[in-house]
């Protein structure tokens, strides 16, 4: 359903459409980003205020509820769309955030990879400021935010909307540790030529410790990094042959009592293999991912 938000209160046995968002008068202005219909891609609960949640919509801006969904406020102030007519460029209701992520430890901090750049908020989306001076390119789809360091985030640049491949055929992971004031363009371990990998909105994920990062691409490539210790490493072997297509989504799954210790596991979603699961002890799922490890 285009731009439809659903909620379950019984563990997924039943689902209800969020009527206040569905019935927003401004919905008629929404449109698809790369698709005919608008789509919700980011749902960001506030860990300290359970009734507050943000959703990101392409192309419909950022919407926040502070009363458990009974009402919604449009909070895209500060964003702008270069692809819109000049008089509509700053319209909050037609912004195209590609992904919005929240810092778990300081949840008022949000980071957005937008169609036209990168934006940061430190007041729970009440306002946004644009990040400039991004190396390689400010176009891309994913963003991952460090769970404990609100100024640390990762982005994967692409050439442009009309050229969805790495700039000059070299895959890069951009990292900032100071809230976007400066960046490190990380190349080590990534293909430096003849690369056509793009990383989708949910193709970069950092674990709850902030020490391990995974990145999956449109060609079925997967790279892993243990922060502070090792560069990005290509996970080869059976993975690419098993996926044979793009990685749509990856997500770490941790037992609550483990945090940064092993075992750890993550899920990979691909249109070819469906939902795959792997951990450091065994490999289960619709496609075998032999050789995968968090070590």
C-alpha positions as CSV (number, residue, x, y, z in Angstrom):
1,X,0.0,0.0,0.0
2,X,1.6,3.3,-1.1
3,X,3.0,5.1,2.0
4,X,0.9,2.9,4.3
5,X,2.1,2.4,7.9
6,X,0.8,-0.6,9.8
7,X,1.1,-1.6,13.4
8,X,0.6,-4.9,15.3
9,X,-0.1,-5.1,19.0
10,X,-0.2,-8.9,19.1
11,X,3.1,-10.1,17.8
12,X,2.1,-9.9,14.2
13,X,-1.1,-11.9,14.4
14,X,-3.0,-8.9,13.1
15,X,-2.2,-5.5,11.7
16,X,-3.9,-2.1,11.6
17,X,-3.4,0.8,9.3
18,X,-2.3,4.0,10.9
19,X,-5.2,6.2,9.9
20,X,-3.8,9.6,10.9
21,X,-0.9,9.2,8.6
22,X,-3.0,7.7,5.8
23,X,-5.5,10.5,6.0
24,X,-3.0,13.3,6.0
25,X,-4.4,16.1,3.7
26,X,-0.9,16.6,2.2
27,X,-0.7,13.0,1.0
28,X,-1.8,14.0,-2.5
29,X,1.6,15.8,-3.0
30,X,3.6,12.6,-2.2
31,X,5.2,10.7,-5.0
32,X,7.6,7.8,-5.5
33,X,11.3,8.0,-5.5
34,X,12.4,5.7,-8.3
35,X,8.9,4.1,-8.2
36,X,5.4,5.3,-9.0
37,X,4.1,5.3,-5.4
38,X,5.6,6.8,-2.2
39,X,7.2,4.4,0.2
40,X,8.0,4.3,3.9
41,X,11.6,3.0,4.4
42,X,12.6,4.3,7.9
43,X,10.8,3.7,11.2
44,X,12.7,5.2,14.1
45,X,11.3,4.6,17.6
46,X,12.5,6.9,20.4
47,X,14.0,4.6,23.1
48,X,13.3,7.0,25.9
49,X,9.9,8.2,24.8
50,X,7.9,5.1,23.7
51,X,5.1,7.1,22.2
52,X,7.4,9.0,19.9
53,X,8.4,7.6,16.5
54,X,9.7,9.0,13.2
55,X,9.0,7.7,9.8
56,X,10.8,8.6,6.6
57,X,8.9,8.6,3.3
58,X,10.2,8.8,-0.3
59,X,9.0,11.2,-1.4
60,X,7.0,12.6,1.5
61,X,9.4,13.9,4.1
62,X,9.8,13.0,7.7
63,X,6.8,12.6,10.0
64,X,6.9,12.4,13.8
65,X,4.3,11.2,16.3
66,X,4.6,12.0,20.0
67,X,1.2,10.4,21.0
68,X,1.7,6.8,19.8
69,X,0.4,7.5,16.3
70,X,-2.8,9.5,17.1
71,X,-1.3,12.6,15.4
72,X,1.5,13.2,13.0
73,X,3.7,16.3,12.5
74,X,5.7,16.9,9.3
75,X,9.3,17.6,10.4
76,X,11.5,18.0,7.3
77,X,12.4,21.7,7.9
78,X,15.8,22.5,6.6
79,X,15.9,19.9,3.8
80,X,15.7,20.9,0.1
81,X,15.2,19.0,-3.1
82,X,17.2,20.2,-6.1
83,X,15.0,18.2,-8.5
84,X,11.9,20.1,-7.6
85,X,10.8,23.4,-9.1
86,X,12.4,26.3,-7.3
87,X,9.3,27.3,-5.5
88,X,8.9,23.7,-4.2
89,X,12.5,22.9,-3.4
90,X,12.1,23.5,0.4
91,X,8.6,22.1,0.7
92,X,8.8,19.7,3.7
93,X,6.1,17.5,2.3
94,X,7.9,16.5,-0.9
95,X,11.4,15.8,0.4
96,X,13.1,12.6,-0.5
97,X,15.0,11.1,2.5
98,X,16.6,7.9,1.3
99,X,17.3,6.7,4.9
100,X,17.0,8.1,8.4
101,X,18.7,6.5,11.4
102,X,18.7,7.4,15.1
103,X,21.5,7.2,17.6
104,X,20.5,4.8,20.4
105,X,22.4,6.4,23.2
106,X,21.4,10.0,22.3
107,X,18.1,9.5,20.5
108,X,17.5,13.2,19.7
109,X,20.3,12.8,17.2
110,X,19.1,11.7,13.7
111,X,21.1,11.4,10.5
112,X,19.5,11.4,7.0
113,X,20.9,10.4,3.6
114,X,18.7,12.4,1.3
115,X,18.4,12.3,-2.4
116,X,20.3,15.6,-2.6
117,X,22.8,15.2,0.2
118,X,23.2,14.5,3.9
119,X,21.3,16.1,6.8
120,X,21.7,16.0,10.5
121,X,19.3,16.8,13.4
122,X,20.1,17.2,17.1
123,X,16.6,18.0,18.2
124,X,14.7,14.9,17.3
125,X,13.9,16.2,13.8
126,X,12.5,19.6,14.8
127,X,15.1,21.0,12.5
128,X,17.7,19.7,10.1
129,X,21.1,21.1,8.9
130,X,22.8,20.1,5.7
131,X,26.3,18.5,5.8
132,X,28.7,19.9,3.2
133,X,32.1,19.0,2.1
134,X,31.3,15.3,1.7
135,X,34.1,13.5,-0.2
136,X,33.5,11.6,-3.4
137,X,29.8,12.3,-3.6
138,X,26.9,13.3,-1.4
139,X,24.5,11.1,-3.3
140,X,23.7,7.6,-1.9
141,X,21.1,5.5,-0.2
142,X,22.2,4.1,3.2
143,X,23.3,5.6,6.5
144,X,24.4,3.7,9.6
145,X,24.7,5.6,12.9
146,X,27.0,4.5,15.8
147,X,24.7,3.3,18.7
148,X,26.8,5.1,21.3
149,X,28.6,7.9,19.5
150,X,26.1,10.4,18.0
151,X,28.7,12.1,15.9
152,X,29.8,8.9,14.1
153,X,28.0,7.7,11.0
154,X,28.7,5.8,7.7
155,X,27.6,6.5,4.2
156,X,28.1,4.8,0.8
157,X,28.3,7.4,-2.0
158,X,27.1,6.7,-5.6
159,X,27.9,8.8,-8.7
160,X,24.4,10.3,-9.1
161,X,20.7,9.6,-9.4
162,X,21.1,9.0,-13.2
163,X,24.3,7.0,-12.7
164,X,23.8,4.6,-9.8
165,X,27.3,3.1,-9.6
166,X,30.4,4.1,-7.6
167,X,32.2,7.2,-8.7
168,X,35.0,6.2,-11.1
169,X,34.3,2.5,-10.6
170,X,35.7,2.6,-7.0
171,X,33.6,1.6,-4.0
172,X,34.0,3.9,-1.0
173,X,32.6,3.9,2.5
174,X,32.5,7.5,4.0
175,X,32.8,7.8,7.7
176,X,32.4,10.9,9.9
177,X,33.3,11.0,13.6
178,X,32.5,14.7,14.2
179,X,28.9,15.1,13.1
180,X,29.7,15.7,9.5
181,X,32.3,18.4,9.9
182,X,34.9,16.1,8.3
183,X,35.0,12.7,6.7
184,X,37.3,9.7,6.1
185,X,36.8,8.1,2.7
186,X,37.6,4.4,3.4
187,X,39.0,2.5,0.5
188,X,41.0,-0.4,2.0
189,X,39.5,-3.8,1.2
190,X,37.0,-2.4,-1.3
191,X,37.2,-2.8,-5.1
192,X,39.1,0.1,-6.6
193,X,38.2,-0.3,-10.3
194,X,35.6,-1.7,-12.6
195,X,33.1,-1.8,-9.7
196,X,29.3,-1.4,-10.4
197,X,28.1,-2.2,-6.8
198,X,25.5,0.1,-5.3
199,X,24.4,-0.2,-1.7
200,X,20.7,0.0,-1.0
201,X,19.0,1.9,1.9
202,X,19.3,-1.0,4.4
203,X,22.6,-2.4,3.1
204,X,24.9,-1.0,5.8
205,X,24.4,-2.0,9.4
206,X,26.5,-1.6,12.6
207,X,26.1,-3.8,15.6
208,X,25.0,-2.8,19.1
209,X,28.5,-2.5,20.3
210,X,29.5,-0.1,17.4
211,X,32.5,-2.4,16.7
212,X,31.3,-4.5,13.7
213,X,29.9,-3.2,10.5
214,X,28.5,-5.1,7.5
215,X,27.9,-3.8,4.0
216,X,26.0,-5.7,1.2
217,X,25.7,-4.6,-2.4
218,X,23.5,-4.9,-5.5
219,X,25.8,-7.6,-6.9
220,X,25.6,-9.9,-3.8
221,X,28.9,-8.6,-2.4
222,X,29.4,-8.5,1.3
223,X,32.1,-6.8,3.3
224,X,32.7,-6.9,7.0
225,X,34.7,-4.6,9.3
226,X,35.6,-4.8,12.9
227,X,35.9,-1.2,13.9
228,X,39.2,0.1,15.4
229,X,41.0,-3.2,14.5
230,X,40.7,-4.2,10.8
231,X,39.9,-2.8,7.4
232,X,36.9,-3.9,5.4
233,X,37.2,-7.5,4.3
234,X,35.3,-9.1,1.4
235,X,33.5,-12.2,2.5
236,X,34.0,-14.4,-0.5
237,X,33.4,-18.2,-1.0
238,X,29.9,-19.3,-1.4
239,X,28.1,-16.0,-0.6
240,X,28.1,-14.3,-4.0
241,X,27.2,-17.6,-5.7
242,X,24.3,-18.2,-3.3
243,X,22.8,-14.7,-3.5
244,X,23.2,-14.1,-7.2
245,X,21.5,-10.8,-6.8
246,X,21.2,-7.6,-4.7
247,X,21.3,-7.5,-0.9
248,X,18.2,-5.6,0.1
249,X,18.5,-5.6,3.9
250,X,20.8,-6.7,6.6
251,X,20.2,-6.6,10.4
252,X,22.2,-7.7,13.4
253,X,20.4,-9.9,15.9
254,X,21.8,-10.0,19.4
255,X,20.6,-11.7,22.6
256,X,20.1,-8.8,25.0
257,X,22.7,-10.0,27.5
258,X,25.6,-10.4,25.0
259,X,26.3,-6.9,23.7
260,X,29.8,-7.0,22.2
261,X,30.6,-10.7,22.8
262,X,30.0,-13.7,20.6
263,X,27.9,-15.5,19.4
264,X,26.4,-13.0,17.0
265,X,24.2,-13.4,14.0
266,X,22.7,-11.4,11.2
267,X,20.0,-11.7,8.6
268,X,20.5,-10.9,4.9
269,X,17.5,-10.4,2.6
270,X,17.9,-10.9,-1.1
271,X,15.3,-11.2,-3.9
272,X,17.0,-14.4,-4.9
273,X,17.6,-16.3,-1.7
274,X,14.9,-14.7,0.4
275,X,15.7,-14.3,4.0
276,X,19.1,-15.8,5.0
277,X,20.5,-16.1,8.4
278,X,24.1,-16.8,9.5
279,X,26.1,-16.8,12.8
280,X,29.5,-17.8,13.9
281,X,28.5,-21.4,14.8
282,X,26.2,-22.7,12.1
283,X,24.5,-21.6,8.9
284,X,20.7,-21.8,8.5
285,X,18.2,-20.2,6.1
286,X,17.0,-20.5,2.6
287,X,20.5,-20.3,1.2
288,X,23.6,-21.7,2.8
289,X,26.2,-19.0,3.7
290,X,29.2,-21.2,4.4
291,X,32.3,-19.5,5.6
292,X,30.5,-16.5,7.1
293,X,31.8,-15.4,10.5
294,X,32.0,-12.5,12.8
295,X,35.6,-13.2,13.6
